[in-house]
Amino acid sequence: MALLEVREVSKDFGGLRANDRISFQVGADEVVGLIGPNGAGKTTLFNCVAGYYPVSGGQVFFDGQDITPLKDFQVCRLGLARTFQIFQASGDLSVAENVMVGAFVRTGSRRKARAKAEEWLEFLGIADAGGLMLSELPVARQKRVALATALASDPKLLLLDEVAAGLNAAEVDGLVKLLTRIHREKGLALLLTEHVMEMVMALSHRVVVLESGRKIAEGEPAQVVKDPEVIRAYLGDHLVSGENGHA
Amino acid sequence: MEAIRNAFDFSDFPRLDMTVAGAALVFLLAFPALPHSSFAMATMIQFLMFSLYGMGWNTIGGYAGQVDLGKAQYVGIGAYTTAVMMVRWDVPFWVSMPVGMALAVGWSFIIGYPLFKLKGHYFAIATIATSLVLKDLFEVWDFVGGAKGLELPLRGNFPDFLYLQFREDYYYFYILLAMFLAGLLFINGFRHSRLGYQLRAIKDNEDVARSLGINVHWCKIKAYAVATAYVAMVGSFHACYNFNIEPEDTMSLDLSVLIAMMAMLGGAGSLWGPIIGASILVPMRSYLGSWLGGQAGLAGLDLVIYGAIIMLIAAVQPRGVWGMVEAVRGRRRGV
């Protein structure tokens, strides 16, 4: 039984169908990449899975439970955490205190939340930033704070929405290593949307490709990048010659 | 146990702050023994009352960042509960005060549930409206004395600790000071509690807060209830202290605005902010008000000055006096 099962999920905004009957699964020890050109509906799908948007059709199952009717805060309590493309932490709280807010999902004790926050800051290599305000950190470290905050809620599955956006090559490299460690050492399943292909390819066991709100391919990263439909989606019809056969 | 430790944990403030706070406490404890006019004593009592109002307001208005301009309705509920129970059934203050707090908190759930579906300015306007409606209802409700209000019966045996009737103001002062200290410790524990942290997360980004398992709507309602308990408690005290209450002085918009303004002037969302705000505005209001009232044609000018203060806070330092202190230190800590 998959940890996350997305079954025929659709999402309409007025007359626009942003997600059209999309199905896929994420296993308990899997890393799955969700890719597609701009406007393919990746973030919308993310928001549907995380309970941020109500779906227009279909169902989402998490850990054997139908979470379709649940709100985002309820989904989080079940162990499905997410990050946002733009992380805005509370300006009234220090870095460590922001991470504590994540830990408060599981405990009412400040002492325990503080310990949990320090543990994750340490694991993510930003223990020295605990007493600072988020705005005092460079972007790459801010992203780690966002990660720490989500991780402190003790999730089974972490949804990462474009965590590599705005990072340079070296920083992306560091992030890939970090996420690999999170997956291996902490046993978390990951579902990531990403524009930075190096990252998706390096991390994902499986890739799901969206285009114009539909799923057009799914498989191992190495296979998917050779899929003519995927190439067409990324490059456009006019660049793909007739032998690939999608006129 | 941890809640008690949290309440006494001031470790995130530098020693200087605690020294100043300690000195202020010594001054407060000694104040009745120092030479003072009865006007100064009345002003001190007002200062303590408004500090408590502000501390309460700060939970929802400061930590959670929801500008509430309708706190007076709960002052009224507290004051009227105590007054009605004392006038009609001879119930002592120490019984009617918790009843008043419970009634006010109950009412705050009813009001808060729909109110917190609104955001920003709409929320602020709605809080004003609900408060004014309640005031209008009380003005035509004969059971509570209508617009004339209620007069508390004098029991004659001073000092009466059960019914809070004293000839000398220092009794009121010390009882209120005890409430003030208890209220301060409670807020200190509150800001260290799970709810306290969650509210500060809600303030800046509700989406992120919800993604961290926080039921934003319910958290706001809970903070609103805490704020309500504070102002209702002081409202009960106000009834005994004044011997006479009417809708106009317990539930007016002026009072709601003053409560919010003191906390904002001192520093919304900080522990000391409401106290600092009250220590500036209450004496100013007392002395300016009485001085202007004595000058022909100048009465009401104090309202103009409050308006100017609000504009100044908004333009110069939205985090109030405490924000300035932090700016000077170059650090923004100890919220």
Interface residues (C-beta under 8 A of the other chain):
Chain A: A50 Y52 K71 D72 F73 Q74 C76 R77 A81 R82 F84 F87 Q88 A89 S90 G91 D92 L93 S94 E97 N98 M100 V101 G102 F104 V105 T107 G108 S109 R110 R111 A113 M133 T149 A150 S153
Chain B: E2 N6 Y63 H192 S193 R194 Y197 Q198 R200 A201 K203 D204 N205 D207 V208 A209 R210 S211 L212 G213 I214 N215 V216 G269 R332 R333 V335
